[in-house]
Amino acid sequence: KKLWIGTKKNGILNYDAKNSQFISFKFDSKYKKGLTSNRINCFFEDAFGVLWIGTAQGGLNKFDKNQKPFQNYSHNPYDDESLSSNLITDLTEDADGRVWISFFESTICRTKEKLNIESGNQVIFERLENQLSKLKEQWVLRLYQDHRGYWWISTNEGLYLYDEKNDKLKGLQIKVDGALVNPIFYRLIDQI
């Protein structure tokens, strides 16, 4: 495993332990197969070792570390199978192998099909215009699927539980010692 660091203004840094140095990947308008923004909001590595990178205003970047060039995906207002926005806030892979993407004030998307080695760069997105559309005016900060398949979704306005099978979304209130926890900015959700 390698160490990857997303920055606010300097793209992605990758630590090369063998040479004790950082390798930088930055946005360059002259290079079409490069990073689309220097502001990195999130990333994750899928089951195939591909790094998915969510940016602020640059959309989604996919980086296969063996092939080197970046594949870029962005919002196209004339294409319903594109991302719903270019300001990505979180990325994750569900139990079925699909990538879910959340945004700042836009509809949550996911890949239409599970990731596989044959699909390569041909990725089609679907916008989840179901119960999750109730969150499109919020900043979705974190998407997390628990071991039972339920989605825990944090936003700037609170925490939600989403039952994907039955398309049910429920707002949650968390109390600790009888006092309501301030619902703003639940950022990290994980089962450890």
C-alpha positions as CSV (number, residue, x, y, z in Angstrom):
1,K,0.0,0.0,0.0
2,K,1.1,3.5,-0.8
3,L,0.4,6.8,1.0
4,W,-1.8,9.2,-0.9
5,I,-2.5,12.8,0.3
6,G,-5.2,15.0,-1.2
7,T,-4.5,18.7,-0.8
8,K,-6.5,21.9,-1.0
9,K,-4.3,23.6,-3.6
10,N,-1.6,21.2,-4.7
11,G,-3.4,18.2,-6.2
12,I,-2.3,14.8,-5.0
13,L,0.9,13.8,-3.3
14,N,2.1,10.2,-3.4
15,Y,4.8,9.2,-0.9
16,D,7.6,7.1,-2.5
17,A,9.0,5.2,0.5
18,K,11.8,3.6,-1.5
19,N,13.3,7.1,-2.4
20,S,11.9,8.9,0.6
21,Q,10.2,11.6,-1.5
22,F,6.8,12.8,-2.6
23,I,5.6,12.5,-6.2
24,S,3.1,15.3,-7.1
25,F,0.1,15.0,-9.5
26,K,-1.3,18.5,-10.4
27,F,-3.8,20.0,-12.7
28,D,-2.3,21.3,-16.0
29,S,-4.7,22.8,-18.5
30,K,-2.4,21.7,-21.4
31,Y,-2.7,18.0,-20.5
32,K,-6.2,16.5,-21.2
33,K,-5.4,13.1,-19.5
34,G,-4.3,14.7,-16.2
35,L,-5.9,15.7,-12.9
36,T,-8.8,18.2,-13.5
37,S,-8.4,20.2,-10.2
38,N,-5.8,20.8,-7.6
39,R,-8.4,20.8,-4.9
40,I,-8.9,17.2,-3.8
41,N,-12.0,16.5,-1.6
42,C,-11.9,12.7,-1.4
43,F,-10.6,9.5,-2.9
44,F,-10.7,5.8,-2.5
45,E,-9.1,2.7,-4.0
46,D,-11.4,0.2,-5.6
47,A,-11.1,-3.6,-5.6
48,F,-8.9,-3.4,-8.8
49,G,-6.4,-1.0,-7.3
50,V,-7.7,2.0,-9.2
51,L,-7.7,5.3,-7.4
52,W,-11.0,7.3,-7.7
53,I,-10.5,11.0,-6.9
54,G,-13.3,13.5,-6.1
55,T,-12.4,17.2,-6.7
56,A,-13.8,20.6,-6.1
57,Q,-15.2,21.8,-9.5
58,G,-13.1,19.3,-11.5
59,G,-15.4,16.3,-11.3
60,L,-14.2,12.8,-10.9
61,N,-10.8,11.5,-11.9
62,K,-9.9,7.8,-12.2
63,F,-6.2,6.9,-11.9
64,D,-5.1,3.4,-12.8
65,K,-1.6,3.3,-11.3
66,N,-0.4,0.8,-13.9
67,Q,-1.6,2.8,-16.9
68,K,-0.7,6.3,-15.6
69,P,-3.1,8.6,-17.6
70,F,-6.1,9.9,-15.7
71,Q,-9.6,9.3,-17.0
72,N,-11.9,12.2,-16.3
73,Y,-15.6,12.3,-15.7
74,S,-17.6,15.5,-15.4
75,H,-21.1,17.0,-15.3
76,N,-22.7,17.6,-18.6
77,P,-26.1,19.4,-18.4
78,Y,-27.2,17.7,-21.7
79,D,-26.4,14.1,-20.5
80,D,-28.5,12.5,-17.7
81,E,-25.9,9.7,-17.5
82,S,-23.1,12.1,-16.5
83,L,-22.3,13.3,-12.9
84,S,-24.9,15.6,-11.4
85,S,-22.2,18.1,-10.4
86,N,-18.4,18.7,-10.5
87,L,-18.1,19.5,-6.8
88,I,-17.7,16.0,-5.3
89,T,-17.8,15.6,-1.5
90,D,-17.4,11.8,-1.0
91,L,-16.8,8.5,-2.9
92,T,-17.4,4.9,-1.8
93,E,-18.0,1.5,-3.3
94,D,-21.1,-0.4,-2.3
95,A,-21.3,-4.1,-1.6
96,D,-22.4,-4.7,-5.3
97,G,-19.2,-3.1,-6.6
98,R,-20.8,0.2,-7.8
99,V,-19.2,3.6,-7.0
100,W,-21.4,6.1,-5.1
101,I,-20.7,9.8,-5.4
102,S,-22.0,12.6,-3.3
103,F,-21.9,16.3,-4.0
104,F,-22.3,19.8,-2.6
105,E,-26.0,20.6,-3.2
106,S,-26.7,18.1,-6.0
107,T,-28.2,14.6,-6.5
108,I,-26.3,11.6,-5.3
109,C,-25.0,9.4,-8.2
110,R,-23.6,5.9,-8.6
111,T,-22.2,3.9,-11.5
112,K,-24.9,2.1,-13.3
113,E,-23.1,-1.2,-13.2
114,K,-20.6,-2.7,-10.9
115,L,-17.0,-2.0,-11.6
116,N,-15.2,-4.6,-13.7
117,I,-12.0,-4.8,-15.6
118,E,-13.7,-5.0,-19.0
119,S,-15.6,-1.8,-18.6
120,G,-12.4,0.2,-18.6
121,N,-13.1,3.9,-19.1
122,Q,-16.8,3.3,-20.2
123,V,-18.5,4.3,-17.0
124,I,-22.1,5.4,-17.0
125,F,-23.7,7.2,-14.0
126,E,-27.2,7.2,-12.7
127,R,-28.7,10.0,-10.6
128,L,-30.6,8.7,-7.7
129,E,-33.8,10.7,-8.1
130,N,-35.7,8.7,-5.5
131,Q,-35.9,9.4,-1.7
132,L,-32.3,10.6,-1.8
133,S,-33.4,13.6,-4.0
134,K,-34.6,15.1,-0.7
135,L,-30.9,15.7,0.2
136,K,-29.9,17.5,-3.1
137,E,-30.1,21.0,-1.5
138,Q,-27.7,19.9,1.3
139,W,-24.0,19.3,1.4
140,V,-23.7,15.5,1.6
141,L,-20.4,15.0,3.5
142,R,-20.2,11.2,3.9
143,L,-21.8,8.1,2.4
144,Y,-21.3,4.8,4.3
145,Q,-22.9,1.4,3.7
146,D,-23.0,-0.8,6.8
147,H,-22.6,-4.6,6.8
148,R,-26.4,-5.0,6.6
149,G,-26.6,-2.9,3.4
150,Y,-28.1,0.3,5.0
151,W,-26.6,3.7,4.0
152,W,-25.6,6.2,6.7
153,I,-25.5,9.6,5.1
154,S,-24.2,12.7,6.8
155,T,-25.0,16.2,5.6
156,N,-24.5,19.8,6.8
157,E,-28.1,19.5,8.3
158,G,-27.9,16.1,9.9
159,L,-27.6,12.3,9.8
160,Y,-29.8,10.1,7.7
161,L,-30.4,6.4,7.4
162,Y,-31.3,5.1,3.9
163,D,-32.8,1.7,3.2
164,E,-31.9,1.2,-0.5
165,K,-34.0,-1.9,-1.0
166,N,-37.2,-0.2,0.1
167,D,-36.2,3.4,-0.9
168,K,-36.8,4.8,2.6
169,L,-34.9,7.7,4.0
170,K,-35.1,8.6,7.7
171,G,-33.6,11.6,9.5
172,L,-31.9,10.6,12.8
173,Q,-31.4,12.4,16.0
174,I,-28.6,11.3,18.3
175,K,-28.7,11.8,22.0
176,V,-25.9,11.3,24.4
177,D,-26.7,11.3,28.1
178,G,-30.2,12.6,27.2
179,A,-28.9,15.6,25.3
180,L,-29.3,16.0,21.6
181,V,-26.0,16.0,19.7
182,N,-25.6,19.0,17.3
183,P,-26.5,17.5,13.9
184,I,-24.2,19.7,11.9
185,F,-21.2,18.1,10.1
186,Y,-21.1,14.5,11.0
187,R,-18.0,13.8,9.0
188,L,-16.8,10.3,9.7
189,I,-18.8,7.2,9.7
190,D,-17.2,3.7,9.8
191,Q,-17.6,0.2,11.2
192,I,-14.4,-0.8,12.8
